[in-house]
């Protein structure tokens, strides 16, 4: 689980960095708000990893809930907002 969470933190940071760069190049009007959401989501991933490191408990359900929420709310909601501008 530790390696998975490390990979998730890395992926989250890389993905958001790429996405923000793309949106910046295209002058996305809601970039600042989108960046704040990315910062919040990244913080959640880091927090999950730290919880795991401190307690060594299997956070499987919490991680799955986070990923489900990320897909449903961020990817399917907020990311779709910039589609019309791009």
Secondary structure, 3 states (H helix, E strand, C coil): CHHHHHHHHHHHHHHHHHHHHHHHHCCCCCHHHHHHHHHHHHHHHHHHHHHHHHHCCCCHHHHHHHHHHHHHHHHHHHHHHCCCCC
